[in-house]
């Protein structure tokens, strides 16, 4: 194996390792959040739950992109977008005050 091919093989191996590490980490974050939801520890609209889903969705999206799994990129992008949108909606709703009587 030439030096150039060896470097290319190491680059591919590093990308695969990074993708695998990212997948596992993000999956654990999402699954823990879901378990906490089911156990009644985190409400579905809590910032902890939504943040975990946002981080996990972005991580899984990035890992899918590194692996060229474009269908999962779409799914995980939507997952993260829904979590982010819900967080923004909650933030906006908390800023609305009822008129003083």
C-alpha positions, 0 to 999 in steps of 0.5 A: 500500500502506498503512502497516499492510499494509507492516508486515505484509508486512515481518513475513511476509518476516522470518518467511520469511527466518528460517525459511529461514536456520534450515532451511539451518543446521540441515540443514547441521548434521545432514548434516555429522554424518551425513557424519562418521559415514559417514567414521568420524570420529564414532561413532553414540553419540558426544556430538558426533554426538548433540548435532549431531542434537539441535540440527539436529532442534530447528532443523528442527522450529522452521523447519517450525513457522514454515512451518506444515509440521506433518508435518515438525514431527512428524518433526523432533521425533521426530529430536531426541527420539531424539537427546536420549533416547539422550544421556540413556540414555548418561549414565545408563548411565555412572553405573552402576557394577559392584559391587566384588568 
